[in-house]
């Protein structure tokens, strides 16, 4: 059999569902290990995709979780594994049975697959080939407390090969996720290292956390998110942010996650990667206004360039509201949990050409594009949508003659604090709106606005006649709820 396996938890269920919608129909069994954070409703969603779920309490032990799903497999099963944020490309999903059949014929027992990384809108092809596809037999297991290491050996005449690069998986992560997972690896990853410099540093961290009654990654994460951490722990993070063979990048990322993303207000200047330059402010009144905006919106003091630029702008007539709108529209503000701007649409096969035009207009100006497609949409059409931009996400949801259900499905992909923009395939926003989206949403945040109505222009197309564009009359007759705070 071909068995697709994964371990997941509550907040990652949407990613797991998408992964199984893509590959699940082409395999024989679908196995998912869940922890105690997965809800009954989420279990129902998994079971609706014919996924077998097994509960395993999370113990900060990745090999144990991965070995739990291997325990559900049988000798000579072909096992395909991934993390929730690792999705196989369409070509692999469509050809997986052919690939496995070829491997059996050529006496191959393990296939490594290339990784494409997508982070903050940029997609890169890596040189890394991951152990995600292999034949299960006695002795196959995971070990190593930091990153998963698959223990598998090829017998006489058996082969381990890399798949050709037309087959790959995509690893979706935001900068915040990269930094958070590095912090997780620092906390749980030192286990077993007792003698080298890394082991010594990790043992120091364990002693500090034990004193603070922090015993799990969940405890550690919550403690860091709350802020105002223990002085000894803060000193440890600062002292070790560039130390440790193989651990160095993750130590740096732990520092960045806490002092740059979670709590930049606690970074006292001398801890910055680059020291801040002295501020050059000519007006104490403007300085106070700009400082207040930075503290409320970004949670930190103004940097020199920001203070100088906004002071000059206010001298030329910019108001405090103008400055706040500009700060709120920045990438940093969104990374601090102020919410993304998400464009959503539901569509189907024969309307894809309209959806593509709508998405091409919106994708460059928003953080995420969520498109719900039904069973009439081909794999090629889904690929065409994803190829529009790295921020375009496509989810399959069977059409049941129920518009609210379809629309609620794209809302499920959004997070609290997101600004959500919706349209049907034949509704396209004009250039004035698409170019001003960020400032519009920022101004709405300042005013406490949670929903924006937008006017409709109807274009009537008749064969042999020029298009006729009509502004809806009266002005508020056909203003529709297309922009809302989630």
Backbone torsions as a table, in degrees:
resi	resn	phi	psi	omega
1	UNK	NA	160.2	170.9
2	UNK	-105.7	122.3	-175.2
3	UNK	-121.2	125.4	178.2
4	UNK	-101.1	122.6	-173.1
5	UNK	-122.4	148.3	179.0
6	UNK	-158.8	151.7	169.2
7	UNK	-113.1	140.0	-174.9
8	UNK	-150.2	176.7	176.8
9	UNK	-149.1	175.4	-167.3
10	UNK	-47.7	-54.5	-173.8
11	UNK	-73.8	-10.3	-179.6
12	UNK	-101.7	2.5	-176.9
13	UNK	-58.2	-42.0	178.0
14	UNK	-56.3	-38.1	178.4
15	UNK	-69.6	-40.2	177.9
16	UNK	-61.8	-43.1	179.5
17	UNK	-60.0	-43.7	179.7
18	UNK	-64.9	-41.2	179.7
19	UNK	-59.5	-42.1	-177.8
20	UNK	-78.5	-27.9	173.7
21	UNK	-64.5	-32.0	-178.2
22	UNK	-77.4	-50.1	-173.1
23	UNK	-100.9	-27.4	-173.5
24	UNK	-50.5	-44.8	-177.2
25	UNK	-62.8	-18.4	-175.0
26	UNK	-97.6	0.3	-178.1
27	UNK	-115.2	170.8	-177.2
28	UNK	-87.0	-38.2	179.7
29	UNK	-134.9	151.3	179.6
30	UNK	-128.2	116.6	-174.3
31	UNK	-121.5	128.9	177.9
32	UNK	-132.7	128.0	171.6
33	UNK	-90.2	125.0	-179.9
34	UNK	-117.0	156.7	175.8
35	UNK	-107.1	-171.7	-173.1
36	UNK	-72.9	-8.4	179.4
37	UNK	-84.9	-7.1	-178.9
38	UNK	-81.2	128.4	-175.5
39	UNK	-84.6	167.4	176.7
40	UNK	-61.5	-39.4	179.0
41	UNK	-63.8	-40.1	178.7
42	UNK	-66.8	-36.6	175.7
43	UNK	-62.1	-40.5	177.5
44	UNK	-60.7	-40.0	178.6
45	UNK	-63.5	-39.6	178.8
46	UNK	-68.0	-44.6	-178.8
47	UNK	-65.0	-29.7	178.4
48	UNK	-63.8	-19.9	177.2
49	UNK	-99.3	17.7	179.9
50	UNK	60.1	38.6	178.0
51	UNK	-96.0	131.9	172.4
52	UNK	-82.0	127.8	179.9
53	UNK	-114.8	141.7	179.9
54	UNK	-134.9	127.7	-177.3
55	UNK	-85.0	127.1	173.8
56	UNK	-134.5	123.7	179.2
57	UNK	-62.1	132.5	179.8
58	UNK	-75.1	128.3	-176.7
59	UNK	-126.5	26.0	-177.9
60	UNK	61.1	33.9	-175.7
61	UNK	-133.2	95.7	-178.9
62	UNK	-64.0	-44.9	178.6
63	UNK	-57.5	-39.3	179.9
64	UNK	-62.5	-41.8	179.1
65	UNK	-64.7	-43.7	-178.6
66	UNK	-69.7	-37.6	177.3
67	UNK	-67.1	-25.3	177.2
68	UNK	-64.5	-39.2	178.1
69	UNK	-78.3	-27.7	174.9
70	UNK	-64.1	-30.4	-179.6
71	UNK	-66.1	-16.6	178.7
72	UNK	-88.6	-2.7	-177.5
73	UNK	-97.8	162.2	-179.0
74	UNK	-111.6	157.9	178.2
75	UNK	-55.7	134.2	179.8
76	UNK	75.1	3.0	167.5
77	UNK	-62.4	144.1	166.2
78	UNK	-88.3	121.4	-175.8
79	UNK	-106.9	128.9	174.5
80	UNK	-116.2	126.8	-177.5
81	UNK	-125.3	157.1	172.0
82	UNK	-162.7	161.5	168.7
83	UNK	-83.3	164.4	-178.3
84	UNK	-56.7	-32.2	-176.9
85	UNK	-93.5	15.4	177.4
86	UNK	-114.5	111.7	-176.8
87	UNK	-115.7	132.0	179.0
88	UNK	-75.4	144.0	-178.0
89	UNK	-68.4	162.6	-177.4
90	UNK	-59.2	-39.5	-177.5
91	UNK	-61.6	-41.7	178.9
92	UNK	-66.9	-45.2	-178.5
93	UNK	-59.3	-41.5	-178.1
94	UNK	-72.0	-32.1	-172.5
95	UNK	-106.6	10.9	-171.3
96	UNK	-59.7	-40.3	-179.1
97	UNK	-67.2	-39.5	177.4
98	UNK	-64.2	-40.2	179.4
99	UNK	-62.8	-46.2	-178.9
100	UNK	-67.0	-40.4	178.3
101	UNK	-61.0	-41.2	178.0
102	UNK	-65.3	-37.1	178.7
103	UNK	-65.4	-42.9	178.0
104	UNK	-61.3	-41.9	-179.2
105	UNK	-64.6	-36.5	-176.1
106	UNK	-94.0	9.7	178.1
107	UNK	62.4	37.4	176.8
108	UNK	-92.3	137.0	-179.7
109	UNK	-115.1	-8.3	-179.6
110	UNK	-151.8	133.8	177.4
111	UNK	-120.9	128.5	175.9
112	UNK	-103.0	143.6	-172.3
113	UNK	-125.7	140.9	-175.6
114	UNK	-70.9	151.0	-179.1
115	UNK	-108.5	134.1	166.2
116	UNK	-110.6	128.7	-179.4
117	UNK	-104.0	133.0	174.6
118	UNK	-119.9	117.8	179.6
119	UNK	-139.1	124.5	177.6
120	UNK	51.9	42.4	173.9
121	UNK	87.1	-4.4	-178.0
122	UNK	-109.5	128.2	178.4
123	UNK	-106.0	131.7	178.3
124	UNK	-132.0	142.3	173.9
125	UNK	-89.2	124.3	-178.4
126	UNK	-91.5	173.5	173.7
127	UNK	-96.7	10.5	-173.6
128	UNK	-95.5	134.7	175.4
129	UNK	-119.6	120.8	-170.1
130	UNK	-100.9	149.4	179.7
131	UNK	-79.8	80.6	-177.2
132	UNK	-112.4	-7.3	-174.5
133	UNK	-137.4	120.2	-175.3
134	UNK	-160.2	160.8	177.2
135	UNK	-89.9	129.6	-176.6
136	UNK	-85.2	138.8	177.0
137	UNK	-158.1	171.3	178.2
138	UNK	-56.4	138.0	178.0
139	UNK	95.7	-15.8	177.4
140	UNK	-74.9	124.8	-176.9
141	UNK	-163.1	167.9	176.1
142	UNK	-104.8	146.1	173.9
143	UNK	-144.5	-179.0	178.5
144	UNK	85.8	118.3	-173.2
145	UNK	-74.0	-16.0	-174.4
146	UNK	-92.5	-75.0	177.8
147	UNK	-111.2	145.4	-175.7
148	UNK	-59.8	135.8	175.7
149	UNK	-126.4	116.9	-178.0
150	UNK	-85.2	125.9	176.9
151	UNK	-96.2	111.3	179.8
152	UNK	-152.4	140.8	-179.5
153	UNK	-128.1	140.8	177.8
154	UNK	-91.5	137.0	178.7
155	UNK	-82.2	-175.3	-179.8
156	UNK	-62.0	125.9	179.2
157	UNK	83.5	-7.8	179.4
158	UNK	-88.1	153.0	-171.9
159	UNK	-124.5	151.4	168.7
160	UNK	-121.3	121.0	-174.9
161	UNK	-133.2	157.9	171.9
162	UNK	-88.7	135.0	173.0
163	UNK	-67.2	153.0	175.5
164	UNK	-65.3	155.9	-169.1
165	UNK	-70.8	-7.3	173.4
166	UNK	-69.7	-17.5	175.0
167	UNK	-106.5	128.7	-178.4
168	UNK	-158.1	170.2	170.7
169	UNK	-119.6	153.3	-179.9
170	UNK	-107.6	128.9	-179.8
171	UNK	-103.9	107.6	-177.2
172	UNK	-95.5	119.8	176.1
173	UNK	-148.8	143.5	170.6
174	UNK	-88.8	166.5	177.7
175	UNK	-59.5	-41.2	-179.8
176	UNK	-61.5	-40.2	179.4
177	UNK	-65.7	-39.5	178.3
178	UNK	-60.6	-46.3	-178.0
179	UNK	-67.9	-41.9	-179.5
180	UNK	-62.8	-42.9	-177.9
181	UNK	-70.5	-29.8	173.6
182	UNK	-65.2	-41.7	177.1
183	UNK	-61.3	-41.0	176.7
184	UNK	-59.9	-44.9	-178.5
185	UNK	-64.6	-35.9	176.6
186	UNK	-62.0	-42.5	-175.9
187	UNK	-70.1	-46.7	-174.7
188	UNK	-96.6	-12.4	-168.5
189	UNK	-84.1	-12.4	-176.2
190	UNK	-81.8	-8.3	-177.7
191	UNK	-53.8	134.9	178.9
192	UNK	90.4	-13.1	178.1
193	UNK	-100.0	104.6	-173.1
194	UNK	-116.3	-17.0	-170.0
195	UNK	-110.7	-33.9	-175.6
196	UNK	-81.8	-178.8	-177.0
197	UNK	-62.3	-37.6	179.3
198	UNK	-64.6	-44.7	179.1
199	UNK	-60.1	-39.8	178.4
200	UNK	-63.8	-44.5	179.3
201	UNK	-63.4	-42.1	-178.9
202	UNK	-64.9	-39.3	178.4
203	UNK	-63.1	-35.0	174.9
204	UNK	-63.0	-41.8	178.5
205	UNK	-63.4	-41.7	179.3
206	UNK	-60.5	-43.2	-179.7
207	UNK	-62.4	-42.4	179.2
208	UNK	-63.5	-46.7	-177.3
209	UNK	-67.0	-36.3	177.1
210	UNK	-61.9	-42.3	177.0
211	UNK	-60.6	-33.2	-179.0
212	UNK	-89.7	7.4	-178.0
213	UNK	61.5	32.3	175.3
214	UNK	-99.7	112.6	-175.3
215	UNK	-119.1	-13.3	-178.8
216	UNK	-130.5	164.0	175.4
217	UNK	-60.1	-38.8	179.4
218	UNK	-59.9	-41.0	176.7
219	UNK	-61.9	-46.3	-176.9
220	UNK	-63.4	-44.2	179.4
221	UNK	-60.5	-48.4	-179.9
222	UNK	-61.6	-41.6	-179.3
223	UNK	-62.0	-44.8	179.3
224	UNK	-66.8	-40.0	-179.5
225	UNK	-63.9	-33.6	-179.3
226	UNK	-67.2	-35.7	176.7
227	UNK	91.1	178.9	-178.6
228	UNK	53.1	53.8	-173.5
229	UNK	-72.0	162.3	177.7
230	UNK	-53.2	140.0	-176.0
231	UNK	-59.8	-41.8	-178.4
232	UNK	-65.5	-39.0	178.1
233	UNK	-66.6	-43.4	178.0
234	UNK	-60.3	-40.5	178.0
235	UNK	-64.9	-40.0	179.3
236	UNK	-61.9	-43.7	179.1
237	UNK	-61.1	-43.4	-179.0
238	UNK	-67.3	-43.0	-176.3
239	UNK	-67.8	-31.2	-172.5
240	UNK	-107.3	12.4	-174.0
241	UNK	-71.2	-9.5	177.2
242	UNK	-127.9	17.4	-173.9
243	UNK	-111.4	159.8	170.6
244	UNK	102.5	113.2	178.0
245	UNK	-61.9	127.8	179.9
246	UNK	77.3	-17.1	-178.5
247	UNK	-105.1	-9.6	-168.6
248	UNK	-56.7	-48.9	-175.9
249	UNK	-64.4	-34.0	-178.8
250	UNK	-75.7	-32.0	174.1
251	UNK	-65.0	-42.8	176.3
252	UNK	-61.6	-41.0	-178.4
253	UNK	-69.2	-32.0	173.4
254	UNK	-61.3	-45.6	176.9
255	UNK	-58.4	-46.7	-178.0
256	UNK	-65.2	-39.8	-178.5
257	UNK	-62.1	-43.8	-177.8
258	UNK	-76.6	-50.6	-169.6
259	UNK	-91.1	-11.5	177.3
260	UNK	-111.7	-33.9	-175.8
261	UNK	-102.2	-54.7	-175.1
262	UNK	-74.4	-49.9	-172.2
263	UNK	-140.1	65.6	177.0
264	UNK	-61.4	-22.0	179.7
265	UNK	-66.7	-18.2	179.1
266	UNK	-91.2	-3.4	177.5
267	UNK	-83.2	115.1	-169.4
268	UNK	-87.3	16.3	176.0
269	UNK	97.8	-55.1	-179.8
270	UNK	-73.4	-6.8	178.2
271	UNK	-95.7	-6.2	-178.6
272	UNK	-69.6	152.3	175.6
273	UNK	-60.3	-40.9	173.9
274	UNK	-122.9	128.6	-178.2
275	UNK	-66.0	138.9	178.4
276	UNK	-69.6	143.0	177.2
277	UNK	-82.0	152.6	178.3
278	UNK	-58.3	141.0	179.9
279	UNK	-74.5	144.4	177.6
280	UNK	-117.9	92.7	-173.0
281	UNK	-120.9	132.3	-178.2
282	UNK	-98.9	-18.3	-175.8
283	UNK	-125.7	117.8	179.3
284	UNK	-64.0	-34.4	179.3
285	UNK	-64.9	-46.4	178.5
286	UNK	-65.5	-38.5	178.5
287	UNK	-59.2	-44.1	-178.6
288	UNK	-63.7	-42.3	179.9
289	UNK	-63.0	-47.9	-177.6
290	UNK	-66.7	-40.9	178.1
291	UNK	-61.4	-42.6	179.0
292	UNK	-61.6	-42.2	179.6
293	UNK	-63.8	-46.4	179.5
294	UNK	-60.0	-43.6	-178.4
295	UNK	-65.3	-42.4	-178.0
296	UNK	-72.8	-40.7	-172.8
297	UNK	-89.8	-42.6	-174.5
298	UNK	-106.9	-11.6	178.5
299	UNK	71.2	26.4	-179.4
300	UNK	-151.9	173.2	176.0
301	UNK	-78.4	153.2	178.4
302	UNK	-65.7	142.9	172.0
303	UNK	-82.3	169.0	-174.4
304	UNK	-61.7	-45.9	-176.8
305	UNK	-66.5	-39.7	178.7
306	UNK	-64.8	-44.0	-179.8
307	UNK	-62.4	-45.3	-179.4
308	UNK	-64.8	-46.2	-178.2
309	UNK	-63.2	-45.2	-178.3
310	UNK	-73.2	-32.1	175.5
311	UNK	-62.5	-46.1	178.1
312	UNK	-61.8	-40.0	179.9
313	UNK	-63.3	-40.1	179.8
314	UNK	-69.4	-32.7	175.9
315	UNK	-65.1	-30.1	179.9
316	UNK	-87.6	4.0	173.7
317	UNK	116.9	-4.2	178.5
318	UNK	-66.6	140.5	179.5
319	UNK	-91.1	169.6	176.1
320	UNK	-60.5	-37.3	178.0
321	UNK	-63.8	-37.9	177.5
322	UNK	-62.1	-45.1	-179.1
323	UNK	-64.4	-45.0	-178.8
324	UNK	-63.4	-40.3	178.8
325	UNK	-60.9	-40.7	-179.5
326	UNK	-67.3	-41.2	179.0
327	UNK	-65.9	-42.5	-179.4
328	UNK	-65.0	-26.3	-178.8
329	UNK	-83.2	-1.2	-176.5
330	UNK	-77.6	158.4	176.5
331	UNK	-60.2	-38.4	-177.6
332	UNK	-62.1	-40.3	179.8
333	UNK	-62.4	-42.3	179.9
334	UNK	-67.7	-35.5	179.4
335	UNK	-68.1	-21.8	178.4
336	UNK	-87.2	20.0	171.9
337	UNK	86.8	17.4	178.1
338	UNK	-78.8	-4.0	176.7
339	UNK	102.8	149.0	175.3
340	UNK	-91.2	167.6	169.0
341	UNK	-102.6	119.1	-172.0
342	UNK	-122.1	125.7	176.0
343	UNK	-99.7	125.7	-174.9
344	UNK	-123.0	146.7	177.5
345	UNK	-157.4	147.2	170.9
346	UNK	-110.2	140.0	-174.6
347	UNK	-151.2	-179.1	177.2
348	UNK	-153.9	175.2	-168.8
349	UNK	-44.7	-56.1	-173.4
350	UNK	-75.9	-8.9	179.2
351	UNK	-103.6	4.1	-175.8
352	UNK	-60.3	-35.7	-178.1
353	UNK	-62.2	-35.2	177.0
354	UNK	-73.0	-41.2	178.2
355	UNK	-59.4	-42.1	179.8
356	UNK	-59.5	-42.9	179.3
357	UNK	-64.9	-43.3	179.2
358	UNK	-62.3	-43.6	-177.9
359	UNK	-68.3	-39.4	178.1
360	UNK	-59.1	-35.1	179.1
361	UNK	-70.7	-37.2	-170.4
362	UNK	-93.6	-36.0	-169.8
363	UNK	-53.0	-41.7	-177.4
364	UNK	-68.1	-12.5	-171.7
365	UNK	-114.6	2.9	179.8
366	UNK	-126.9	169.6	-179.1
367	UNK	-82.7	-39.5	-178.2
368	UNK	-139.1	148.7	170.9
369	UNK	-122.2	123.8	179.9
370	UNK	-114.6	119.1	-179.8
371	UNK	-119.4	124.3	175.4
372	UNK	-96.9	124.0	178.9
373	UNK	-117.1	159.7	179.5
374	UNK	-109.3	-170.7	-173.7
375	UNK	-70.5	-10.7	178.3
376	UNK	-85.6	-6.3	-179.0
377	UNK	-85.2	127.9	-177.3
378	UNK	-81.0	163.0	176.4
379	UNK	-60.0	-37.5	178.9
380	UNK	-64.7	-40.5	178.5
381	UNK	-65.6	-39.4	177.0
382	UNK	-64.0	-39.6	177.6
383	UNK	-63.2	-41.7	179.5
384	UNK	-60.1	-38.7	178.3
385	UNK	-66.4	-48.5	-178.4
386	UNK	-63.7	-31.0	-178.9
387	UNK	-70.9	-13.3	179.2
388	UNK	-63.2	-36.4	-179.9
389	UNK	-174.5	156.0	-177.9
390	UNK	-67.5	-14.9	179.2
391	UNK	-93.9	7.5	-179.6
392	UNK	-91.9	119.9	-179.7
393	UNK	-113.0	133.1	-177.6
394	UNK	-118.4	128.1	-179.4
395	UNK	-125.1	136.3	178.7
396	UNK	-92.6	132.6	178.4
397	UNK	-143.9	117.7	-176.1
398	UNK	-58.8	136.8	179.3
399	UNK	-78.0	127.5	-177.5
400	UNK	-123.5	29.7	-177.1
401	UNK	55.7	40.6	-176.0
402	UNK	-141.6	96.4	-178.2
403	UNK	-64.0	-46.6	179.3
404	UNK	-57.1	-39.5	179.3
405	UNK	-62.1	-42.6	179.0
406	UNK	-64.5	-45.1	-178.7
407	UNK	-67.0	-38.2	177.5
408	UNK	-63.7	-28.1	180.0
409	UNK	-67.1	-36.6	176.8
410	UNK	-76.5	-27.3	175.1
411	UNK	-66.2	-29.0	178.3
412	UNK	-64.3	-20.3	180.0
413	UNK	-84.9	-5.1	-177.6
414	UNK	-96.4	163.0	-178.2
415	UNK	-117.7	153.1	175.4
416	UNK	-54.1	135.7	-178.6
417	UNK	94.7	-13.5	176.2
418	UNK	-68.0	145.8	163.2
419	UNK	-90.9	125.1	-175.6
420	UNK	-111.0	126.4	177.6
421	UNK	-115.3	127.3	-175.7
422	UNK	-125.2	154.2	172.2
423	UNK	-161.0	162.0	170.1
424	UNK	-84.2	166.5	-178.1
425	UNK	-56.9	-32.6	-176.2
426	UNK	-93.9	16.3	178.0
427	UNK	-116.3	113.6	-176.4
428	UNK	-117.1	132.6	178.4
429	UNK	-79.0	144.4	-177.9
430	UNK	-77.8	167.2	-174.7
431	UNK	-62.0	-36.9	-179.8
432	UNK	-58.3	-40.5	-179.2
433	UNK	-72.6	-48.2	-174.8
434	UNK	-61.4	-37.4	-178.4
435	UNK	-74.3	-21.9	-175.7
436	UNK	-106.5	9.6	-173.8
437	UNK	-53.8	-48.3	-173.9
438	UNK	-65.1	-43.8	179.6
439	UNK	-68.1	-35.3	177.7
440	UNK	-60.8	-48.4	-178.6
441	UNK	-67.6	-37.6	178.6
442	UNK	-63.9	-43.6	177.6
443	UNK	-62.8	-38.4	178.6
444	UNK	-63.9	-39.5	177.6
445	UNK	-60.9	-42.5	-179.7
446	UNK	-61.1	-42.1	-178.0
447	UNK	-83.2	1.1	-179.2
448	UNK	72.2	19.4	-179.4
449	UNK	-78.9	137.3	-178.2
450	UNK	-114.8	-9.0	178.2
451	UNK	-151.1	139.9	178.0
452	UNK	-122.3	132.5	175.4
453	UNK	-98.5	142.8	-176.8
454	UNK	-127.5	140.6	-176.2
455	UNK	-74.6	153.3	180.0
456	UNK	-107.7	139.0	166.1
457	UNK	-111.8	127.1	179.2
458	UNK	-99.0	130.1	175.9
459	UNK	-110.3	116.8	-179.7
460	UNK	-95.9	121.8	-178.9
461	UNK	-111.1	121.0	175.5
462	UNK	-124.3	136.7	-177.8
463	UNK	-57.5	130.7	177.8
464	UNK	83.0	0.3	-179.2
465	UNK	-126.2	151.0	177.1
466	UNK	-66.1	149.2	178.6
467	UNK	-61.0	141.6	-178.2
468	UNK	-116.6	111.9	-179.3
469	UNK	-97.2	129.2	-174.7
470	UNK	-125.4	126.6	172.5
471	UNK	-77.9	130.4	-179.6
472	UNK	-59.0	136.2	-179.3
473	UNK	-130.7	139.0	-8.0
474	UNK	-65.4	177.0	-169.5
475	UNK	-57.5	-32.1	-175.9
476	UNK	-100.2	6.7	-174.1
477	UNK	-67.1	-39.1	-174.5
478	UNK	-125.1	35.7	173.1
479	UNK	-81.0	125.4	-172.0
480	UNK	-115.9	156.9	-178.4
481	UNK	-79.8	93.5	-175.8
482	UNK	-115.2	-14.3	-178.6
483	UNK	-132.0	118.0	-176.8
484	UNK	-144.2	154.4	176.5
485	UNK	-86.5	126.8	-174.9
486	UNK	-89.0	NA	NA
